[in-house]
Amino acid sequence: MGDYMIFKYSNTNKRYHTLDYYYKNIFKTKIIKISLNANFSCPHLKSGGCIYCNSLGSGEYAGNVNDDLITQFNKVKKLMHKKWPNGKYIGYFQARTNTYAPISILKEKYETILKLENVVGLSIATRPDCISDDCLEYLSELNNKTFLTIELGLQTIHQKTAELINRGHNLACFVETVNKLRARNINVVVHIINGLPYETEKMMLETVKFLNKLDIQGIKFHMLCILKNTKLEQIYIEKPFKILTEKEYIDIVCKQLEYLRPEIVIHRIFSGPKLDELIEPKWLNKRFTLFNELDNYMKEKNITQSDKLYNFKN
């Protein structure tokens, strides 16, 4: 019957549950996520931060912190509206740890965006060790009035790797936070990194198999990026470790997809670092062709999401 019917959660030739399909199924229109920098900090910076982050922490490529949130939002919206005049928007609080502030500050930041025209939800990136009980209650209130998603950084389930990258929390903390969020019916998206130093393909698959057993709604895959002015750069210079090739990364992601329930939404497959700060892997500089290569690989190997769990092929 052709590519369009291969995977039940797709209306295109994709063989995995795309974010665009997910949003259109809920909102019946195009949804645009607008990345924002609310000038939050990260508590982990006090202990050196994760080794792959620079001094600014994660998400420094969100909006311009010198602009207020409404200005950041409207700059992107103006461009997106030309392409999708009937689209609606989700404010994505991306930069650093977006629950690391008093509740009064969180309310002011979040609700500034929620008041804007055609904003239908929020996506909030944070750490599993930075959601207090008071914050949980506020997030529960938000969830009752808008489409809310909490994005949690995990990166790996393996404690040895977590210590190496100076992650700053353990797996038990992550699982506890997921359970608390889901007890309040809040959607959870998890970030993981493939290609972390000394991790094997087996270890990367184990991370996904573990997540598949949790009540999560989405996942973001990242390829480890070695950026300038990071601790990871110094480690790599002093003792180079293996960097996944493009082919190896695509092969591993495809295998990971096979172990994910079909309803888990794939929010990201390739990282998008600033190229002038990227040291390795160089192949990420052709990010926009990587999707075609992944699609072709999945078609060639006849792979779809959840293959190892269910079979939705015709």
C-alpha positions as CSV (number, residue, x, y, z in Angstrom):
1,M,0.0,0.0,0.0
2,G,3.0,2.3,-0.1
3,D,5.0,4.2,2.5
4,Y,2.1,6.3,3.7
5,M,0.5,3.4,5.5
6,I,3.5,1.7,6.9
7,F,3.4,3.3,10.3
8,K,0.1,3.9,12.1
9,Y,1.2,7.2,13.6
10,S,2.3,8.8,10.4
11,N,0.6,10.7,7.5
12,T,3.8,11.0,5.5
13,N,6.6,8.6,4.6
14,K,8.1,8.7,8.1
15,R,8.5,5.4,9.9
16,Y,8.4,6.9,13.3
17,H,6.0,9.0,15.4
18,T,6.8,12.5,14.3
19,L,6.1,15.6,16.4
20,D,4.3,17.3,13.5
21,Y,1.9,14.4,13.2
22,Y,1.3,14.3,17.0
23,Y,0.5,18.0,17.2
24,K,-1.7,18.0,14.1
25,N,-3.7,15.0,15.5
26,I,-4.4,17.1,18.7
27,F,-4.8,20.6,17.4
28,K,-5.8,20.0,13.8
29,T,-3.4,22.7,12.5
30,K,0.3,23.4,12.3
31,I,2.0,23.9,15.7
32,I,5.2,25.9,15.9
33,K,7.5,25.7,18.9
34,I,9.3,28.9,19.6
35,S,12.5,28.6,21.6
36,L,12.9,31.2,24.4
37,N,15.7,32.3,26.7
38,A,14.2,33.4,30.0
39,N,17.6,34.0,31.6
40,F,17.3,31.2,34.1
41,S,20.5,29.8,35.6
42,C,21.4,26.2,36.3
43,P,22.2,25.0,39.9
44,H,24.6,22.5,38.5
45,L,26.9,25.2,37.2
46,K,28.1,25.7,40.8
47,S,29.7,22.2,40.7
48,G,31.2,22.7,37.2
49,G,28.1,21.7,35.1
50,C,27.9,18.9,32.7
51,I,31.2,18.5,30.8
52,Y,29.5,19.1,27.4
53,C,28.0,22.5,28.4
54,N,29.9,25.7,28.1
55,S,29.9,28.3,30.8
56,L,26.5,29.5,29.8
57,G,24.9,26.0,30.3
58,S,22.6,24.3,27.9
59,G,20.2,25.9,25.5
60,E,22.2,29.0,24.9
61,Y,21.0,28.9,21.3
62,A,17.4,29.8,22.3
63,G,16.1,33.4,22.0
64,N,18.4,36.4,22.5
65,V,18.6,36.9,26.2
66,N,19.0,40.7,25.6
67,D,15.4,40.8,24.3
68,D,12.4,40.4,26.6
69,L,10.3,37.3,26.2
70,I,7.6,38.9,24.1
71,T,10.2,40.3,21.7
72,Q,11.9,37.0,21.4
73,F,8.6,35.3,20.7
74,N,7.4,37.9,18.2
75,K,10.6,37.8,16.2
76,V,10.2,34.2,15.4
77,K,6.4,34.3,15.1
78,K,6.7,37.0,12.4
79,L,8.7,34.7,10.2
80,M,6.6,31.6,10.9
81,H,3.4,33.4,10.3
82,K,4.4,34.0,6.7
83,K,4.7,30.2,6.1
84,W,1.9,29.1,8.3
85,P,-0.7,31.9,8.6
86,N,-3.1,29.6,10.4
87,G,-0.6,28.0,12.7
88,K,-0.7,28.1,16.5
89,Y,2.2,28.3,18.9
90,I,3.9,26.6,21.9
91,G,6.4,28.6,24.0
92,Y,9.5,26.5,24.5
93,F,11.5,27.5,27.6
94,Q,14.7,26.0,26.4
95,A,17.8,27.7,27.8
96,R,19.3,26.1,30.9
97,T,17.0,25.0,33.9
98,N,13.6,26.5,33.5
99,T,12.1,25.5,36.9
100,Y,15.1,26.9,38.8
101,A,13.5,30.0,40.3
102,P,10.9,31.0,42.9
103,I,7.3,30.2,41.9
104,S,6.5,33.9,41.5
105,I,9.2,34.3,38.8
106,L,8.1,31.1,37.1
107,K,4.5,32.4,36.9
108,E,5.6,35.8,35.6
109,K,7.7,34.2,32.8
110,Y,5.4,31.4,31.8
111,E,2.2,33.4,31.9
112,T,3.7,36.2,29.9
113,I,3.8,33.8,27.0
114,L,0.5,32.1,27.7
115,K,-1.3,35.4,27.3
116,L,-0.1,35.9,23.8
117,E,-2.5,35.3,20.9
118,N,-2.7,31.8,19.5
119,V,-0.4,30.3,22.1
120,V,-1.8,26.9,23.0
121,G,0.8,25.5,25.3
122,L,4.2,25.5,27.0
123,S,7.2,23.2,26.8
124,I,9.6,23.6,29.7
125,A,13.1,22.1,29.7
126,T,14.6,21.3,33.1
127,R,16.5,18.9,35.3
128,P,14.8,16.1,37.3
129,D,16.5,17.4,40.5
130,C,15.1,20.9,40.0
131,I,11.3,20.5,40.5
132,S,10.3,21.2,44.0
133,D,6.9,20.2,45.5
134,D,5.7,23.8,45.2
135,C,6.7,23.8,41.6
136,L,4.9,20.5,41.0
137,E,1.7,22.0,42.3
138,Y,2.1,25.0,40.1
139,L,2.8,22.8,37.1
140,S,-0.3,20.8,37.9
141,E,-2.3,24.1,37.8
142,L,-0.7,25.0,34.5
143,N,-1.5,21.6,33.1
144,N,-5.2,22.1,33.8
145,K,-5.3,25.3,31.7
146,T,-2.9,24.7,28.8
147,F,-1.1,22.0,26.9
148,L,2.0,21.5,29.1
149,T,5.1,19.4,28.4
150,I,8.0,19.0,30.8
151,E,11.3,18.1,29.1
152,L,13.7,16.2,31.4
153,G,17.4,15.8,30.7
154,L,18.6,12.2,31.5
155,Q,21.2,11.5,28.8
156,T,22.0,8.0,30.0
157,I,20.8,5.4,32.5
158,H,24.4,4.3,33.3
159,Q,25.7,5.7,36.5
160,K,29.4,5.4,35.5
161,T,28.8,7.5,32.4
162,A,26.6,10.0,34.4
163,E,29.5,10.5,36.8
164,L,32.0,10.9,34.0
165,I,29.9,13.7,32.4
166,N,29.2,15.2,35.8
167,R,25.5,14.9,35.4
168,G,24.8,15.7,39.1
169,H,21.8,13.4,39.7
170,N,21.2,9.7,39.6
171,L,18.7,7.5,37.8
172,A,16.5,7.1,40.9
173,C,16.0,10.9,41.1
174,F,14.9,10.9,37.4
175,V,12.4,8.0,37.8
176,E,10.9,9.7,40.9
177,T,10.4,12.9,39.0
178,V,8.8,11.2,36.0
179,N,6.4,9.4,38.4
180,K,5.5,12.6,40.2
181,L,4.8,14.4,36.9
182,R,2.8,11.6,35.5
183,A,0.8,11.3,38.7
184,R,-0.4,14.8,37.8
185,N,-1.0,13.8,34.2
186,I,1.8,16.1,32.9
187,N,3.4,15.0,29.7
188,V,7.1,14.1,29.9
189,V,9.7,14.2,27.2
190,V,13.1,12.8,27.9
191,H,16.5,13.9,26.4
192,I,19.2,11.3,25.8
193,I,22.6,11.5,24.2
194,N,24.1,8.9,22.0
195,G,27.9,8.6,21.6
196,L,28.8,9.6,25.2
197,P,32.4,8.7,26.0
198,Y,33.1,5.0,26.2
199,E,29.4,4.0,25.9
200,T,28.8,1.0,23.7
201,E,25.9,0.4,21.4
202,K,24.5,-2.1,23.9
203,M,24.6,0.6,26.6
204,M,22.7,3.1,24.4
205,L,20.1,0.5,23.6
206,E,19.7,-0.3,27.3
207,T,18.9,3.4,28.0
208,V,16.0,3.3,25.4
209,K,14.7,0.0,26.6
210,F,14.6,1.3,30.1
211,L,12.8,4.4,29.1
212,N,10.3,2.4,27.1
213,K,9.1,0.8,30.3
214,L,8.4,4.2,31.9
215,D,5.3,6.3,31.4
216,I,6.8,8.9,29.1
217,Q,5.2,10.6,26.1
218,G,8.2,11.6,24.1
219,I,11.9,11.4,23.6
220,K,14.7,13.6,22.1
221,F,17.8,11.9,20.6
222,H,21.0,13.9,20.6
223,M,24.4,13.1,19.2
224,L,27.2,14.0,21.6
225,C,28.7,17.3,20.4
226,I,32.1,18.4,21.4
227,L,31.9,22.2,21.6
228,K,34.6,24.8,22.0
229,N,35.3,26.0,25.5
230,T,33.9,23.0,27.3
231,K,35.5,20.5,29.7
232,L,34.6,17.8,27.1
233,E,36.8,19.6,24.6
234,Q,39.8,19.4,27.0
235,I,39.1,15.7,27.7
236,Y,39.0,15.0,24.0
237,I,42.2,16.9,23.3
238,E,44.1,15.1,26.1
239,K,42.7,11.6,25.5
240,P,40.6,11.3,22.3
241,F,37.7,8.9,22.5
242,K,35.7,7.4,19.7
243,I,33.2,9.7,18.0
244,L,30.3,7.9,16.3
245,T,30.3,8.2,12.5
246,E,27.2,9.4,10.8
247,K,26.4,5.8,9.7
248,E,26.9,4.4,13.2
249,Y,24.7,7.1,14.7
250,I,21.8,6.5,12.2
251,D,22.1,2.7,12.7
252,I,22.0,3.1,16.5
253,V,19.0,5.5,16.4
254,C,17.1,3.1,14.1
255,K,17.7,0.2,16.5
256,Q,16.6,2.4,19.4
257,L,13.4,3.3,17.6
258,E,12.6,-0.3,17.3
259,Y,12.4,-0.7,21.0
260,L,10.1,2.3,21.6
261,R,6.3,2.0,21.9
262,P,4.6,3.5,18.9
263,E,2.8,6.1,20.9
264,I,6.0,7.6,22.1
265,V,6.6,10.8,20.1
266,I,10.0,11.4,18.6
267,H,10.6,15.1,19.2
268,R,14.2,15.2,17.9
269,I,16.6,12.9,16.2
270,F,19.6,15.1,15.3
271,S,21.3,17.8,17.5
272,G,21.6,21.3,16.0
273,P,24.7,23.0,17.5
274,K,26.2,26.2,16.3
275,L,28.6,25.2,13.6
276,D,31.2,27.8,14.5
277,E,31.4,26.2,18.0
278,L,31.4,22.5,16.8
279,I,34.6,20.5,17.0
280,E,33.1,17.1,16.5
281,P,31.3,15.4,14.8
282,K,31.8,17.4,11.7
283,W,29.0,15.4,9.9
284,L,26.4,17.3,11.9
285,N,27.1,20.3,9.7
286,K,24.8,18.7,7.1
287,R,21.9,18.4,9.5
288,F,19.2,19.0,6.9
289,T,20.3,16.1,4.7
290,L,20.7,13.7,7.6
291,F,16.9,13.3,7.9
292,N,16.7,12.1,4.3
293,E,19.6,9.7,4.9
294,L,17.8,8.3,8.0
295,D,14.5,7.9,6.1
296,N,16.3,6.1,3.3
297,Y,18.1,3.8,5.7
298,M,14.8,2.9,7.5
299,K,13.2,2.2,4.2
300,E,16.1,0.2,2.9
301,K,16.3,-1.9,6.1
302,N,12.4,-2.0,6.4
303,I,12.6,-0.6,9.9
304,T,9.7,1.2,11.8
305,Q,9.4,2.4,15.3
306,S,8.3,-0.4,17.7
307,D,9.4,-3.2,15.4
308,K,10.9,-5.2,18.3
309,L,7.7,-4.8,20.2
310,Y,4.8,-4.9,17.7
311,N,4.5,-5.1,13.9
312,F,2.6,-2.4,12.1
313,K,3.9,-3.3,8.7
314,N,1.4,-4.2,6.0
